[in-house]
Amino acid sequence: MSGEDRPVDGPRRGTRTHEALRHGAHEAFAELGWQGTRIQDIVTRAGVSHGTFYNYYPNRAAALDDLVRSSQEEFVALAGAHWGDEDVRGALEHIIGGFLDIYRRDAPIVRTWLQAARDDRSFNDLYRSSRDLFVARVAEQLESTAAASGRADPGPPPRTVASALVAMVEHFAYNWTVLGEDHDPDDALHALLLVWGSTLNTLAGFDLVDPLVPPDPRGTASAGPQVGQ
């Protein structure tokens, strides 16, 4: 992709025209994907002219970047959430459940983001930086868990294990929300808690969590941004 097609200055915010453009871009990217979407597709759905589009965005990449940033900011906030020392199970439900909620709600944008990342380094770097935050936070938890075990050989490096766990959630969410695998939301969270909890228990050498207990619906209702909100 040429430098001319990369996002530069952000759009002016807070106007109905801007929201119409965001809505039009969301619809176009959801229907046509990154490669198939052109500025004409966006302005047609937004009900505005090409000239109006360029008052807010320099190119289609900037329009996608505007949409992606909303999801990315929530991923970053979730990655920075506190892992309660006394309630590891609750922390896992909050982090994993919140991730699945964002992915389900924003699946068309996440899909387009990943498509654009193959062509544009800026989208790739943005995704990697968000992912790295998750991996780093999980690695911190795994390091403390491994230290508590007192084992001379705690196993693979915490960051490697953390990357594998995060990748599992990412790929599961992609297959579920983008490719259309059929899963019950509670079952999806329970399955991921089973694997993550079992991993933590293995590294600790004792039970930090009971991975076979189903998620508490009262606890997961506020785990993160909910679908449809």
Salt bridges, closest charged atoms under 4 A:
ASP5 OD2 - ARG60 NE 3.44
GLU19 OE1 - ARG22 NE 3.86
GLU27 OE2 - HIS23 NE2 3.05
GLU31 OE1 - ARG45 NH2 2.72
ASP65 OD1 - ARG69 NE 3.30
ASP66 OD1 - ARG13 NH1 3.31
ASP66 OD2 - HIS18 NE2 2.87
ASP66 OD1 - ARG22 NH1 3.17
GLU74 OE2 - ARG105 NH2 2.63
GLU93 OE2 - ARG89 NE 3.13
ASP106 OD2 - ARG105 NH2 2.69
ASP120 OD1 - ARG6 NE 3.55
ASP125 OD1 - ARG121 NE 2.81
ASP132 OD1 - ARG159 NH2 3.91
GLU140 OE1 - ARG137 NE 3.54
GLU170 OE1 - ARG131 NE 2.72
GLU181 OE1 - HIS183 NE2 2.85
ASP216 OD1 - ARG218 NE 3.33
